[in-house]
């Protein structure tokens, strides 16, 4: 796109009965980046992806993908995008190679081109050695990589990934992350919806926070964290009786007001001079003989961001997303 954006949505609305799955949703995604769409269950993430990928029609607003209006030119949009849903859509009876060749034929590549494209994608996604094994024997991460490969048959400009690592173990999730990074390095724009905070933090250069069908924040991961506050000194004690002494000691050193969590036996306070504050707090507690289980510097997490912005954490379902 000439303006540098691969996806642009303004005021999107989608209604199911009396409920709005999207209610004035806005989004801009820069070309050649991973953009995270983050929110709790029912926030509207999947509905937004379905509209942008032309699977459902919008009820209001306007959206462009790869410079094309999704409502007016859906067929042209589909020729420029790929979509990977929450569950792998590969045939487990066929081999990895056969799966990709089948998708190539479905996209009208012709036999020779479909076979060549399958070879290219098997190599790109690290599946060459397993190419002639049935997909049913693949690990979860391998099936997801095969699914990603299938979505790249036509080398789309924009790839929509809707919670691509749901249910995967950490190793398989890492494999998918590596594959996504490789796609972006080759110029593909990725819109990623996820409930995994670490996933968004690791992959996305920018994140839009969605809640109740609207965009409530849009920034870099660090920018979102800075909204919650900067670095904090955190002290964990072994006994609840030590908390008042720790609060007093931290208050003398740190600029901000300390907060105590009696259940977690933890005291934390904002700081500006990170190393100096940590060193001084540790020295003060040692000199006063306070028993400490742990002490360190901590940055706000995306979970902290969610709690501040929405009043709940991402793993707490709020409402069922219509037609999700």
C-alpha positions in Angstrom: 0.0 0.0 0.0 1.3 3.4 -0.8 0.7 4.8 2.7 2.7 2.0 4.3 -0.2 0.2 5.8 -1.2 -3.3 4.9 -4.5 -3.3 6.9 -6.7 -0.3 7.8 -10.0 -0.5 9.6 -12.2 2.4 10.7 -15.3 2.1 12.9 -16.0 -1.5 12.1 -19.3 -2.8 13.4 -20.8 -6.3 13.5 -24.0 -7.2 15.2 -25.5 -10.6 16.1 -29.0 -10.1 17.3 -29.0 -7.4 20.0 -25.3 -7.8 20.7 -22.4 -6.1 19.0 -19.3 -8.3 18.5 -17.6 -5.2 17.1 -18.7 -1.7 18.0 -16.6 1.0 16.3 -13.4 -1.1 16.0 -10.3 0.7 14.6 -7.0 -0.8 13.4 -3.9 0.1 11.4 -1.2 -2.4 10.6 2.1 -1.4 9.0 3.5 -3.4 6.1 6.2 -6.0 6.9 5.4 -6.3 10.6 3.7 -8.6 13.1 0.8 -6.7 14.7 -0.8 -8.3 17.7 -4.5 -8.2 18.4 -4.8 -8.9 22.1 -7.9 -9.3 24.2 -10.0 -11.7 26.4 -12.5 -14.2 25.0 -15.4 -12.4 23.4 -13.5 -9.2 22.9 -14.1 -9.3 19.1 -10.7 -10.5 17.8 -11.9 -13.4 15.7 -14.8 -11.3 14.3 -12.4 -8.7 13.2 -10.2 -11.2 11.5 -13.2 -12.8 9.7 -14.3 -9.4 8.4 -10.8 -8.5 7.3 -10.3 -11.8 5.5 -13.8 -11.5 3.8 -15.3 -14.5 5.6 -18.2 -12.4 6.9 -19.6 -9.0 5.9 -19.3 -5.9 8.1 -22.4 -4.1 9.3 -20.8 -0.7 9.5 -17.5 1.1 9.0 -14.8 0.5 6.4 -11.8 -1.7 6.0 -9.0 -2.1 3.5 -6.5 -5.0 3.2 -3.5 -4.7 0.8 -5.1 -1.4 -0.4 -8.4 -3.1 -1.4 -11.8 -2.4 0.2 -12.9 -5.7 1.7 -16.6 -5.0 1.1 -16.4 -3.9 -2.5 -13.5 -6.1 -3.8 -13.5 -9.3 -1.7 -12.3 -11.6 -4.5 -9.3 -9.5 -5.1 -8.6 -9.3 -1.3 -8.7 -13.1 -1.1 -6.0 -13.4 -3.8 -3.6 -11.3 -1.6 -4.2 -12.9 1.8 -3.6 -16.1 3.8 -5.5 -17.3 6.8 -4.6 -19.8 9.5 -7.4 -20.4 12.1 -7.2 -21.7 15.6 -6.9 -25.3 14.6 -4.7 -26.9 11.9 -6.7 -27.6 8.7 -4.4 -30.3 7.2 -5.5 -33.7 6.1 -3.8 -36.2 8.6 -4.1 -39.1 6.2 -2.1 -37.4 3.5 1.6 -36.8 3.7 3.0 -33.3 4.3 4.0 -33.1 0.6 0.6 -34.3 -0.6 -1.2 -31.7 1.6 0.7 -28.9 0.1 0.4 -30.2 -3.5 -3.4 -30.5 -2.9 -3.6 -26.9 -1.7 -1.6 -25.8 -4.7 -4.0 -27.6 -7.1 -7.0 -26.0 -5.2 -5.4 -22.6 -5.9 -5.1 -23.5 -9.6 -1.3 -23.6 -9.7 -1.3 -26.7 -12.0 0.5 -29.9 -11.2 4.1 -29.0 -11.9 3.9 -25.6 -10.2 2.1 -27.1 -7.2 4.8 -29.7 -6.8 7.5 -27.1 -7.0 5.8 -24.8 -4.6 5.4 -27.7 -2.1 9.1 -28.4 -2.2 9.8 -24.7 -1.6 7.5 -24.5 1.4 8.6 -27.8 3.0 12.1 -26.5 3.0 11.2 -23.0 4.3 9.2 -24.5 7.2 11.7 -27.2 8.1 9.6 -30.1 7.1 11.7 -31.6 4.3 12.7 -34.7 6.3 9.1 -35.4 7.3 7.6 -34.5 3.8 6.6 -38.1 3.0 5.2 -39.0 6.4 1.5 -38.9 7.1 0.6 -35.6 8.7 -1.2 -37.6 11.4 2.3 -38.6 12.7 3.4 -35.0 13.0 3.8 -33.2 16.4 1.5 -30.3 17.2 4.2 -27.8 16.2 4.9 -29.6 12.9 1.2 -29.7 12.0 0.9 -26.0 12.7 4.0 -25.3 10.5 2.4 -27.4 7.8 -0.8 -25.3 8.2 1.2 -22.1 7.9 2.9 -23.5 4.8 -0.5 -24.2 3.2 -1.6 -20.6 3.9 1.5 -19.4 2.1 0.9 -21.3 -1.2 0.2 -18.0 -3.1 2.8 -16.0 -1.1 0.2 -13.6 0.3 1.0 -10.0 1.2 -1.0 -10.3 4.4 -1.3 -13.4 6.7 -4.0 -13.6 9.4 -3.1 -15.8 12.3 -6.0 -16.4 14.6 -4.6 -17.9 17.9 -2.1 -20.1 16.0 -0.5 -21.7 19.0 -3.6 -22.6 21.0 -3.0 -25.9 22.8 0.6 -26.3 21.8 3.4 -27.2 24.2 6.2 -24.6 24.7 8.6 -26.3 22.3 6.0 -26.5 19.5 5.0 -22.9 20.2 8.6 -21.8 19.8 8.7 -23.6 16.4 5.7 -21.7 15.2 7.2 -18.4 16.4 10.4 -19.1 14.4 8.3 -19.8 11.3 6.3 -16.5 11.7 9.6 -14.5 12.1 10.9 -16.0 8.9 7.7 -15.0 7.0 8.0 -11.4 8.2 11.7 -11.3 7.3 10.6 -12.2 3.7 8.2 -9.3 3.6 4.8 -10.8 4.7 2.6 -8.7 7.0 1.1 -10.7 9.9 -1.9 -9.9 12.0 -1.8 -12.1 15.0 -4.6 -12.7 17.4 -3.7 -14.3 20.7 -4.4 -14.7 24.4 -0.8 -15.6 25.1 0.8 -12.5 26.5 4.3 -13.9 26.0 3.5 -14.6 22.3 2.4 -11.0 21.7 5.5 -9.7 23.6 7.9 -11.9 21.6 6.5 -11.5 18.1 4.6 -8.2 17.7 6.2 -4.9 17.1 2.9 -3.2 17.9 -0.2 -4.4 19.8 -3.8 -3.3 19.7 -5.8 -4.1 22.8 -9.4 -5.0 22.2 -12.2 -5.2 24.7 -16.0 -5.3 24.2 -15.6 -4.8 20.4 -13.5 -1.7 20.5 -9.8 -0.9 20.3 -8.9 0.5 23.8 -5.1 0.9 23.3 -2.6 0.7 20.5 1.2 0.9 21.1 4.4 -1.0 21.1 4.7 -3.6 23.8 7.1 -1.4 25.8 4.8 1.6 25.3 1.9 -0.3 26.7 3.9 -1.4 29.7 5.1 2.2 30.3 1.4 3.2 30.7 1.3 1.1 33.8 4.5 2.6 35.2 8.3 2.1 34.9 10.6 -0.2 36.7 9.9 -1.3 40.2 11.9 -2.8 43.0 10.2 -5.9 44.4 11.0 -7.6 47.7 9.5 -11.0 48.7 9.8 -11.9 52.4 9.5 -15.2 54.2 7.1 -14.1 57.0 4.2 -11.7 57.0 5.4 -10.0 60.1 8.4 -8.6 58.1 6.2 -6.7 55.7 5.9 -3.4 57.7 9.7 -3.3 58.1 10.2 -3.8 54.4 7.6 -1.2 53.5 9.4 1.3 55.8 12.9 0.5 54.4 11.7 0.6 50.7 9.9 4.0 51.4 13.2 5.5 52.6 15.0 4.6 49.3 12.4 4.6 46.5 10.7 7.7 45.1 7.2 6.2 44.9 4.9 4.9 47.5 5.5 1.2 48.3 2.6 -1.2 47.9 2.4 -4.4 50.0 0.7 -7.6 48.9 0.1 -9.5 52.1 -1.1 -12.7 50.3 2.1 -12.9 48.2 4.3 -11.5 51.0 5.6 -9.0 48.5 6.4 -5.3 48.6 7.1 -3.2 45.5 7.7 0.4 44.6 8.5 2.4 41.5 12.1 3.6 40.9 14.0 5.7 38.4 17.6 4.9 39.1 17.2 1.1 38.9 20.6 -0.3 40.0 21.2 2.3 42.7 17.8 1.8 44.2 18.1 -2.0 44.2 21.5 -1.9 45.7 20.4 0.5 48.5 17.2 -1.4 49.3 19.3 -4.7 49.6 21.9 -3.0 51.8 19.2 -1.5 54.1 17.4 -4.8 54.5 20.6 -6.6 55.2 21.7 -4.1 57.8 18.3 -4.3 59.6 18.4 -8.1 59.5 15.2 -8.5 57.5 14.7 -12.0 56.1 14.3 -11.8 52.4 13.2 -14.6 50.0 13.8 -12.7 46.8 14.7 -9.2 45.7 15.0 -7.8 42.2 13.9 -5.3 39.5 10.7 -5.9 37.7 9.1 -4.3 34.6 5.3 -4.2 34.1 4.0 -7.2 32.1 1.3 -7.2 29.5 -0.9 -8.9 32.1 -0.4 -5.7 34.2 -1.4 -3.7 31.2 -4.6 -5.7 30.7 -5.5 -5.5 34.4 -5.1 -1.7 34.3 -6.9 -1.2 30.9 -9.8 -3.7 31.2 -10.1 -4.5 34.9 -9.5 -8.2 34.2 -6.7 -10.5 33.0 -6.6 -12.1 29.6 -7.3 -15.6 30.8 -10.7 -14.7 32.2 -13.6 -15.1 29.7 -15.9 -12.1 29.7 -18.6 -13.1 27.3 -19.0 -15.5 24.5 -18.1 -13.9 21.1 -20.9 -14.2 18.8 -20.3 -16.6 15.9 -16.7 -17.0 17.1 
